[in-house]
Amino acid sequence: MGLRDLFRKYKKGHHNAPTSNPIVETKTPQQQHQTHDKTGLTSLHISESMPSNISEKYRQFPFATRRNAVTDEYEVSKESLGVGINGKVLTCWHRATRRKCALKILKDSDKARREVFLHKKACDGCDYIVKVLDVYENMYAANRCLLIVMECMEGGELFNRIRDRQDKPYTEREAANIILMIATAVSHLHNMDIAHRDLKPENLLFTNTSNSALLKLTDFGFAKEGNNEQRPLNTPCYTPYYVAPEILSNDKYDKACDIWSMGVIMYILLCGYPPFFSTHGGAISAGMKTKIKAGEYQFPKNEWKNVSQEAKSIIQKMLTVDPADRVVIGWIIKCPWFTGTVPETPIDIRPMLDAENYEQMRVEIAAANHAQRRADADDDENINHLAPENSRIAKLRAAKRQRQGVGDTVAAPLSQIEERD
């Protein structure tokens, strides 16, 4: 049974250099704290060599970084807020102000430096991108690491926010406001010739739980500058549910891939399930890949009868297979559906609200994310990744396959994680 079948049955800074002598007779309060700290994060000594694979472009950051231990200024918790493409994210608190923050730990590499560089560059001047507050160069588990201290997004992920609401119906007008905030962040990136390449609900977080909370974009682990070239990108970096067809075709591509991903997100926001999905429970299937490359999706009447034609038309323009014919971000920002009178029609998102349906989609997306994650094994240590075998839905499927005499083998995910661009 596919996802849609399941869904339908329910419708009925500052730089601090370390001292040149690490052994001292008298310790400062900060050094005393560091001695007793249990995080394993320590200062980076000036003699510590940089990894040899760092490109010239990222050897020096155009902003100040700190080399003293992050624990001098921040109290770091073991509480995991999640796992990004390149590393894990922990809760921390600024010692002086008690501000709650998010700390992302990246093993130092060219990819990690590119992520830090582009995230810091992108968040300046845009209210819809998660702010980078501090960047540290530290040692962690005998590895040289980069630590990104970011504002903590207390409102949580996009879909969780919608699912948890109890006060009033979710409307098309609200969906338009959400997409406009996403589009504003993407417009800022595209104007700087940066493709995010990983637009998905897990990377869209609310600042707080209030009705006026901003939605912000995070995780720049796949982000890449285009350098004003035509179709400058090669590497198929993606999450399967949101991947553009040109990436699956192994063609060169550009930031138009972000527009496709926005179209997928908008589709889900207006009906509760994705336009393209795997029918076998794995990360991606041959049939799903074929449908994405052909742009083969529908607006089933039961789910879409109350959605405006204008909203459907915008999705169609975003989910255009040929990137040359796909709308650009400037057109989206000016679209009257975002700025004009959008219907307050309630959106029936029972597929998203139903726990069993949502769990199935969440597990399958998490499995796809895990297959695509480029983090080194050390970065993922002690992180419990959600995998299909941990899902009640997956167990039911496995039992059904066993009864039917069908093997458990599923198609391998289309994962090509080596950077070529």
Buried (B, 14 or more C-beta within 10 A) or exposed (E): EBBBEBBBEEEEBEEBEBEEEEEEEEEEEBBEBBEEBEBEBBBBEEEBEEEEEBEEEBEEBEBEBBBBBBBBBBBBBEEEBBBBBBBBBBBBBBBEEEBEBBBBBBBBBBBBBBBBBBBBBBBEEBEBBBBBBBBBBBBBEEBBBBBBBBBBBEBBBBBBBBBEBEEEEBBBBBBBEBBBBBBBBBBBBBEBBBBBBBBBBBBBBBBEEEEEBBBBBBBBBBBBBBEEEEBBBBBBBBBBBBBBBBBBBEBBBBBBBBBBBBBBBBBBBBBBBBBBBBEBBBBBBEBBBEBBBEBEBEBBEEBBEEBBEBBBEBBBBBBBBEBEEBBEBEEBBEBEBBEEEBBEBEBBBBBBBBEEBBBBBBBBBBBBBBBBBBBBEEBBEEEEEBEBEEBEBBEEBBEEBEEEEEEEEBBEBBBBEEBEE
